[in-house]
Amino acid sequence: MKKIFTAIVVAAGMSTAFAQDFKIKKGEIIIEKQAVAKIEKDDKGYKISSLDGNTWFTANAINITQ
């Protein structure tokens, strides 16, 4: 039991040690203090593109209420 608990604590510590700093500010996605992509709001969702404007991903937000 003691070995399992130790393994869980070590695994939790490792996951936080290798986590990246991720922020979205002023329409830019910033990882580790470096801008990597742009994010814009469209009519129905969001568009994620590279810094030069090439579209990478489009997400449509659909609200389904019963």
Buried (B, 14 or more C-beta within 10 A) or exposed (E): EEEEEEEEEEEEEEEEEEEEEEEEEEEBBBEEEEBEBBBEEEEEEEBBBEEEEEEEEEEEEEEEEE
